[in-house]
Amino acid sequence: MRRDVTALTSASADWSTLQADVAGIGIAGFAAADALLSVGASVTVLDAGDDDGRREKAAILETLGATVRLGCTDSASNDADVYVVSPGIRPRDPIIVSALDRGIRVWGELELAWRLRSQQSPASWLCVTGTNGKTTTTLMLDSMLRAAGYACVAAGNVGFSLIDAVRDDSLQVIATEVSATQMPFVTSMSPESAACLNLAPDHLDFFASMEDYARNKALVYRSARLAAVYNVDDPSTERMVRDADVIEGCRAVGFTLGIPGVSMLGVVDDALVDRAFIDERLTHAQELAVLDDIPGRSPANVANALAAAALARSFGAPPAAIRSGLRDFTPAPHRVACVAQIGGVDYVDDSKATNTHAAEMSLRAFDSVVWIAGGQAKGQAFDDLVLNVAPRLRGVVLLGVDRGVIREALERHAPGVAIVDIARSEPEAMDDVVKAAAGLARPGDAVLLAPGCASWDMFCNYADRGDRFIAAARALRP
């Protein structure tokens, strides 16, 4: 008989009879196991690997009272009440399907973190999702909330553990970055406000279909209390809000790069303005900031700033805090950052552009580009991207396992564009990539690393890829 978990809604609940199995002893699994042990649950951690790093973590958890089984199947035991999984495990993975078939509840980081909040003074959640721009928007939101005087932290998919954040009783609000891969199995979360920035094909190797991906993105709005923020220029996000099951009284608030209507934030001349959170919104707009307050001023960053402002304003941040937050904001690495200027050419690192939508947004920021692209395509097609940016392309340098997919799109839709194909597959090949790009570039051009692909075929992660690009670009200096 599995335990009823209905009452497990805060860290103060009685967790002592809960048997929780945790899949994996990585960053997410270790944090989940540690948190569950701290509230008195019985915890078993299962990991198919067995190396020095895992053994070190296992020793810590065992000291705290967990049972750890390394080098074994990570399928949940029949005794488990709850199976806690990381966002890297596909919802249809056999170990998850097996647990569900046996009546075991499956939780991810979001569900567990929500249930572990303080009972007396839980921090509010303002959630950000979308195919692209999540991290930038979340960090902008955090900066705005801090400028407004709130005790805040950015957590979730942004890097800081959400489970650790909810255990900090000093926080008033958490700027929460949410990936679609974290949304399966979330049932309890009820954010104050939530935003979906955009929707484009991504993670199609993780979800069963584009429709499945979109459905999981839309779950961010479920049970939102104050505001459901959507992108006026992306109708799919408006449909999500229209169909969302929110708490009564929750408002739909749009953001647009154009002039805003009522209940929207947008741009008038060079000012970001609010027609949603002011009393005179039928006839007036409140200036929040100007375009020069936004780092980079790219259209993508303006949209990110508007979304962050909508969330911050929904929580009570005054206009002055929006401007101060933007001015104090420090962009995360590897997001459209000019890292070198050599011979009149800008070298721009957007290694975080791991899908076609992000790459196109990046390419549109420049008039003449030598584009560095390729890696693991994740099932994406590149025809629309190439069609839309072909007039901007001075040349293209391709790398990575799926570079042929991009080459074929270029040959179909941009046949006059020079292509250099780098076949080397070791990380050091980035030196050859950057030298080839420099050979194609002319003064006034940008050499842009916006791969449109994942990095794992050649690099440890997108940050490693970006770091190697930066080093190779700066090495070009005479």
N, C-alpha and C positions, 0 to 999 in steps of 0.2 A: 504494500500500500504506500503510494508516494505521498509525501507531505503536501498539504495545501499551502501555497505560498502567497495567498491573497493578502495576508497581514504583514508580509515582509515589505513594507513601504518606507522604512527609514532605518538608519543605523541603530536606533534605539529599540527596534523590534526584537523578538526572541528568535535568533538565528540558530540556537544551540542544537536543534534536532535536524537541521538541514544537512543533507549529504550533497556536496557539490563536486562534480568532476570538472576539471579544467583542461582544455585541449592546448597543449604546448606550454613551454617554459620560457618563451621569448618575452619581449617587453610587455605586451598586453597580458599574456598568461601569468607572468610573475606578479604584475600589479593586481590582477584579479584575485589570485590565490592569497596574496598578502592581505588584501582588504577583507576577504571572506574570513580568513583566520582571525582578523582583529575584532570581528563581531561575533566570534564563537562558533562559526560553522565548521563542520567536518569537511576537510578538503583533500582530494586526491588529484595530483597533477600527472598527466599522461603525455609522454613525448617519445616519438619514434627515434629521435637522435640520442646519442650518448657520447659526449666529448667533454673536454675539461671545463669549458664555459658553462655547459648545462650542469655538470656535476657541482660546480661552485654554487650556482643558484639553487640547486636541489638541496645542498647542505644547509643553506640559510633557511629555506622553507621547512625542511625537516626539523630544524631547531625550533621553529615557531609552532610545530605541531602537525604539519602536513605529511601525507604519504605521497612520495614521488616515485613514479615508475618510468625509468628511462629505457630506451632501446626496446620499447614494446608498442603494440598497437595503441593509437590514441583514441580509440572508440570508447564511448562511455560505458561504464559497468551497469549491470542490471540493478544495482543498489542505489544508483544516483537519483536524486530528486530533480536536479538541475544540471545541465551540461553547458558550461561557459566556453564559448568559442571566440577566436580572434577574427577580425575582419578579412583576413587573408584566406579564410576557408569558404569555398563557394556554398551557397545555400542548398544546392542539390548534391553536394559531396556525399558519398556513401556513408561516412561516419555520422553526418547530421541526419540523413534520411533514416538510418538505423535507429538513432536515438528517438526521433519523432515517432517512428513506427512502434517503439516500445513504450510510448507514453511519457518519455522524459522531456521536460521543458528545456528549450534551448534559449539561452540568453547571450547577447553580445555585450560589448563594453558599455553602450548607451543604456541598455536596460538595467544592467547591474549598477552602474553609476547612479542612475535615477533612484533606484531602490535603496542606495546607501547614503542618501542625503541626510543632513541633520533634521531631526524632527522639530526642534525648537525654532531654528532660524535658517532654513535652507536657502542657499543662494539661488537666485533666479537664473534661468537659462535663456539666452538669446541665440538662436541657432542659424547657421549659415550653411547652405549647400548650393550645388550648381556644378556643372561640368567643369567650368573654369572660373578662376578668380576667388575661390573660397578662402585661401590663406590670406591673401591681400585684404579682402573685405573683413575677415575676422580680426586681423591685426589693426586695421583702421578703426573698427568698432571698439576694440579694447582701448585704443588710444583716446577715442572720443569719450568713452565712459570714465576713464581715469581723469581726463580733463574736467569732467563734470563733478569730480569728487567722489566717485564710487570706488569701493574696494573691489577690484576686478582682476581677472586673469583670462588670457586666451588659452583654451584647452581643447582637447579632442583630437581630431585628425591633424591639427596644427603642430603637434609635437609634444606638448605637455599633457601628461596623463589626466584624463577627465576623472578617473577614479580617485586619483590623488587630489584633484581640485575639490571634489565634493566633500572631502574629509577635512578641509580647511574651514573652520567655523568663522574665520574673520572675513570671508568673502561675502559680498552682497550680490554679485552678479558674475556669471561666467559667459564670456564670448565663446561660443561653442561651434567649432568647425565640424561639420558632419559630412562624411563621404557616403555615397549610396551603398557601399559595401558594408557600412556599419548599421544600416537601417533594417535589414531582415531581423525578425524576431523582437523588434521593439513594440511593446504593447502599453507601457505605463507612462512614457514621457509626455509631459505637458508643458512646453516652453511658454514663456511670456509672449515672445514674438519669434517669428521664423521667416527666412527669406530663401527663395530659390533664384539664383542669379541668371541662369540660362540652362538650356538643355541641348546637348549635341551628342552624337554617337561616341561612346566611350565604355570601357569595361565590358565590351560585348563578349569577351572571353570568360567573363565572370557570371553574367546574367544570361538567362535563357533566350532573351530577345531584347530589342530596343524598347518594346512595350513594358517588359519586366523591369528594365533599368529605370524607365520613367516612373513606373508605379512606386518603386522604392524611393526615388527622389521625392515624390509627392508626399510620402509619409512624414516628412519633416513638419508639415503643417497640421497634422492631426493633433487635436486638443490644444491648439494654440489659443492663448487667452487675450492678448492685446492687439496684435497686428500680424496679418499674413502679407508679407511683402513680395511683390512679383515684378518682373521685368516687362514693362509695357511693350517693348520692342521685340519680345519673344513670346508669342501667343501661347505657347505650350505651358509657360509658367502661370499665365492667367487662368488657363483651363484647370491647372492643378488647384489653384486657390478656389475657383468656382465650385470644384467638386469636393473640397476638403471638409472633413468633419471637425469643425473648430468649436471652441466654447462660445456660447451665446454672448454677443457683444464684441467679439473679435472683429476688427476692421480689415478690409482689403485695402492695401496701400501700394500704389504703383511707383516705379521710378523710370525715368526716360531721359535720353540724351537731348530730347527736344523740349519745347515749352510744355510745362505740365498742366493737366487739367485738375479739377477738384479731386482731393484725396490722392494726390501724386506729389512726388519731388522731381525736379527737372532742372533745366538750364535755360536761363534768359540772359542773352548777351554773353557776358563772361562770368555770370554768377550762378551758383547752385542755390536753388530756392525751394521753399517748402510751402505746399498748398494742402497739406494733410493735417498738420498738428498745430494749427492756429485757429482762433475763433472766427476770423474774418476770411476763411479760405474760399468763400464763394466769390469774393471780389478782390482779394489781396494775396500777395505772396511774401513770405519772410526770407530775406537773404540769409544764407548760412555760411557761405564761403565764396571764394572766387577761384577760377581755374588755376591761377598761379599758386594757390595753396596746395595743389595736388602734385605730388612727385611724378614727373614724367609727362603729365597732362595728356596721356594717350586716351583714346576713347574708352578703352577697357578700364583704365584706372578711374576715369570720371564716373563710369557706371558703378564700379566698386564703391567709390566714395558715396554716391547717392544711396546705394543699398545700405551701407553701414550707417549713414546718417538717418535713414528711415527707421532702422532698428533702434538706434540710440535715442532718437526723438520719441519713439513709442514708449521708451522706458523713462522719459522725463528729462533727458539731457537738453540744456538750453542751447540756443543758437551759437553763443560764444564758444561753447565747448566743442561744437562741430569744427569750427575754424581752428581752434587751438589744437584739437586732436589731429587734424590733417597736417598742420604745420610741424607738429612734434613726431609725426609718424615716420618710422624707419622701415623701408621696404625689406621684405625677406630676400635672402640671396637667390640668385638665378632666375629673376623675374624681370625681363626687359631692362637689364642694367648695362649701361655703356661702361666697359671695363678697360678699354684702351682706345687711343686716337693716334693713328700712325699714318703719315703721308696723306692726310685729308680724309682718311677712311675711319669710320666708327666701327668698333668691334663690340657687338651687343650680345650679352648672354641671357637667353631665355630658355635654358635647359629644362625648366619646369613645364614648357609647352609640350606635353606628352600626348596630345591628341590633335586632330586636324582643326578643330574649332579654335583651340588655343593658338596654334601656329598661324592660322589666318588672321586672328586678331592682332598678333604680333607683327606679321608682315604688312598689314594695312597701316601701321604706324610710320612706314618709311616709303619714300618715293622710288628709290632705286636700291635694290638689295641683291647681295650675293647670299643665297640661302643655303645653310647647312642643315641637311635633313636626313632622317633615317634612323633605324633601330628596330624594335619590335612593333609592328603595325597594329597588333591587337585586333585584327580582323577588319580594320578600317579601309575604306576606299579613298583615294586622293584626287579623283577627277574634279569634283566641285571646287576643292581648294585651289588646284592649279588653274582652273578656268577663271576664278575670281581674282587671282593675284598675278597672272601671267604678265600683264603690262609692267609690273614693278620689278620683274626679275632680270638682273644683269647676268646672272649665272647661278648654277646650283652645284653644290658638292654633296655627294651622297655617301653614306656610310651605313653599316649595320646589316643585319641578317635579311631584312625585308626591303632593302633599298631598291630592289627591282620593281616593286609595286609602285613606288614613286616615279622611277624612271619611265615606266610604261605610261603613267598619267601625263608626264611631261612630254613624251614623244607624241601623244595623242593631241594635247591641247596647247603646248608651247614648243612647237618643233624648232623654232629658231633660237631657243635659249641654250647657251653652252652648258654642258654637263660634265663634271669630273666625277668618276666613280672610284672610290677608295675601297679596295677589296680586303685590305688587312683587317683582322678581327680582334687584335689585341688592343688594350686601352691606349697604348702609346701611339696608335694610328692617328689620334687627334692632332698630333704635330703635323702629319702629312695633310690632314684635312684643312687645317688653318692655313698652311702654306699654299695649298691649291686655291683656297678662297681668296687669299691676298693677291694671287696672280691674276684672278679674274676681276678684282675690284678696281674702280677708278675713283679719283678724288670726288668727294661728295656722296659716295655710296656708303651703305652700312653692310658689314659682314655680320649676318644674323644667325646665331645658333637657336633655331626654333624647330626642333626635330620632328614634331608631330607624332612621335613614337616613344615607347618606353625604352629604357636604357639598359636593361639587364642582360642583353645579349653580349655587351662589350664592357659594361661598367658596373661598379657596385650599386649605383643608384643615379638619379638625375643630378644630385649634388656633385658626385665624383665626375660625371661627364662635364658639368659646368666648370668645375675647378680646373680640369685638364684643358678646357677651351681657354680659360682665362690665362693660364700659364703659357700656353702656346701662343696666344695673341700678344702677350707682353714680351715674349721672347723675340718677337719680330723687330723690336726697336733696334735701330742701328747703334 
